[in-house]
Amino acid sequence: MPDLLKKLAGLVLPFWMDDGEPKKLLNAARKFWRDVYGWITWPASQLDPLTCAEPLLHLIAYDRDITRFDGEPLTLFRKRVAYAFVNAADAGSVAGFIAIFERLGIGYVELLERQPGIDWDVILVRVTDSQVAENTQLMIQIVRQYGRTCRRYQFEVLTSLKIYINSGWEGGELVCYHAGGSLTGNVKPGEYLCYPASLNNNSSAVYGARV
């Protein structure tokens, strides 16, 4: 709040006068000087596209080469007029072009140049499906006004999906035992030869081999 308005709000009458006609006179004086302050500062406030009157806004927009497209909200039109100079300065670089989208409320985008399998003059603009649905005309206007000369822009829509991955632990152990022995002895064909093998938990297992 400006200093004058602060001083007007801080005016206080002595307690023996803070009632009746003196209080009414103080309130009238506050209102009068607030109006005077508004009359004096009105011309200066009309230089700001975000706060000026709408007829003057169109005049400033014409001076800054900004045209209002069909269905454009007034608040967005004010932003485009207010950021016309800085947007024109940022139009030549990838980072600056991304900044234009963020500055006008579209959000973050990705620009990809010289992609495999695509013509060298095509620049991919990656956006989400919600950005396209809400700002179709605005994005077309940005590309038309701030896009590079002799470049084609192609929008690539990204759709995000939520993926849930459960994590956990699983332990296991693989142990190999070698059983060997002689086949000599009183062993008949069709019988098994059994060899004991000890496991790591001090238990025993028997491996058999058919003769």
ChimeraX attribute file (.defattr): number of C-alpha atoms within 10 A of each C-alpha:
attribute: neighborCount
match mode: 1-to-1
recipient: residues
	/A:1	5
	/A:2	7
	/A:3	8
	/A:4	12
	/A:5	13
	/A:6	10
	/A:7	10
	/A:8	16
	/A:9	11
	/A:10	9
	/A:11	10
	/A:12	11
	/A:13	12
	/A:14	7
	/A:15	7
	/A:16	7
	/A:17	11
	/A:18	13
	/A:19	11
	/A:20	8
	/A:21	10
	/A:22	13
	/A:23	14
	/A:24	12
	/A:25	11
	/A:26	16
	/A:27	14
	/A:28	12
	/A:29	13
	/A:30	17
	/A:31	13
	/A:32	12
	/A:33	14
	/A:34	15
	/A:35	12
	/A:36	12
	/A:37	14
	/A:38	12
	/A:39	11
	/A:40	11
	/A:41	11
	/A:42	12
	/A:43	11
	/A:44	10
	/A:45	14
	/A:46	16
	/A:47	14
	/A:48	16
	/A:49	23
	/A:50	19
	/A:51	12
	/A:52	18
	/A:53	13
	/A:54	14
	/A:55	8
	/A:56	14
	/A:57	22
	/A:58	19
	/A:59	13
	/A:60	20
	/A:61	19
	/A:62	13
	/A:63	10
	/A:64	16
	/A:65	12
	/A:66	17
	/A:67	13
	/A:68	18
	/A:69	11
	/A:70	7
	/A:71	7
	/A:72	12
	/A:73	10
	/A:74	13
	/A:75	11
	/A:76	15
	/A:77	20
	/A:78	22
	/A:79	15
	/A:80	24
	/A:81	24
	/A:82	19
	/A:83	15
	/A:84	16
	/A:85	12
	/A:86	13
	/A:87	22
	/A:88	15
	/A:89	13
	/A:90	16
	/A:91	20
	/A:92	14
	/A:93	12
	/A:94	13
	/A:95	12
	/A:96	16
	/A:97	24
	/A:98	19
	/A:99	20
	/A:100	25
	/A:101	17
	/A:102	13
	/A:103	16
	/A:104	17
	/A:105	13
	/A:106	20
	/A:107	14
	/A:108	15
	/A:109	16
	/A:110	14
	/A:111	17
	/A:112	13
	/A:113	15
	/A:114	12
	/A:115	12
	/A:116	7
	/A:117	6
	/A:118	11
	/A:119	11
	/A:120	12
	/A:121	15
	/A:122	16
	/A:123	20
	/A:124	19
	/A:125	17
	/A:126	16
	/A:127	19
	/A:128	16
	/A:129	13
	/A:130	13
	/A:131	17
	/A:132	18
	/A:133	9
	/A:134	11
	/A:135	14
	/A:136	12
	/A:137	14
	/A:138	19
	/A:139	17
	/A:140	14
	/A:141	15
	/A:142	17
	/A:143	16
	/A:144	12
	/A:145	14
	/A:146	16
	/A:147	18
	/A:148	16
	/A:149	9
	/A:150	7
	/A:151	11
	/A:152	14
	/A:153	18
	/A:154	14
	/A:155	16
	/A:156	14
	/A:157	15
	/A:158	13
	/A:159	8
	/A:160	8
	/A:161	6
	/A:162	5
	/A:163	5
	/A:164	6
	/A:165	5
	/A:166	4
	/A:167	5
	/A:168	4
	/A:169	4
	/A:170	4
	/A:171	4
	/A:172	4
	/A:173	4
	/A:174	4
	/A:175	6
	/A:176	6
	/A:177	9
	/A:178	7
	/A:179	13
	/A:180	11
	/A:181	8
	/A:182	6
	/A:183	9
	/A:184	6
	/A:185	6
	/A:186	6
	/A:187	11
	/A:188	8
	/A:189	8
	/A:190	9
	/A:191	11
	/A:192	13
	/A:193	16
	/A:194	15
	/A:195	14
	/A:196	11
	/A:197	13
	/A:198	11
	/A:199	12
	/A:200	7
	/A:201	6
	/A:202	7
	/A:203	8
	/A:204	10
	/A:205	11
	/A:206	11
	/A:207	14
	/A:208	12
	/A:209	12
	/A:210	9
	/A:211	11
